[in-house]
Amino acid sequence: MNIRAFAPADIDAANRVWNEVVEAGVAFPQLEKLDRESGLEFFQSQSFTCVCEEDGEILGLYILHPNNVGRCGHICNASYAVASRARGRGLGEALVRHCLDKAKELGFGILQFNAVVSSNTPALNLYRKLGFTQLGTIPGGFLMKDGSYQDIIPHYKKL
C-alpha cells in the first residue's frame, strides 16, 4: 500500500473512486459526480488531497481542508473514499491515520467530521477505534439516495 499526494495524472482513477461513493448516495453529501474538469478543480482546491494505491492502482483517497475560517480556521474537515472492491482491507484506516498526521503537519488543531451517517457502521467503528469523540446526533440530517433520511453523528479529534 502506497499513500501519496494526489497528482493531476491521477484524476481519472480518483474520480472513479470518489464518484462510486457519490453514486451510492449513502455517505457523501454531494449529489453530482465529478468529471475531469470539475474533479481536477475540486481535488486541487483542497488543503491536501491524498491517494492510496496498491500495485499502481488507486483504490482510495481523502480530501483535507479547513472546516471554517478565521477564529475557527484551526479546525479541519476531511472526507474519505475507498473503492468498494477494496473495502475491509485496512485502506480506510491507513487513510485516516495519514490524514491525522497531515492535518497536524499543516497546522490544524482539530479534525472534525460534520456528517457521519448513522448507518455507516464501518466508519463509526473506525472513528471510535482511533479515539474520535461523538458530538451528538442530528436527527434526519442526511438525505439517502432512496429518499429516506438518516441521522448524522458529528465527530472530532484533537490533534
PyMOL commands that set and color helices and strands:
alter all, ss='L'
color gray80, all
select helices_A, chain A and resi 8-24+36-44+70-72+84-86+91-105+121-129
alter helices_A, ss='H'
color red, helices_A
select strands_A, chain A and resi 2-5+48-54+57-66+75-82+110-117+133-134+138-143+149-158
alter strands_A, ss='S'
color yellow, strands_A
deselect
rebuild
show_as cartoon
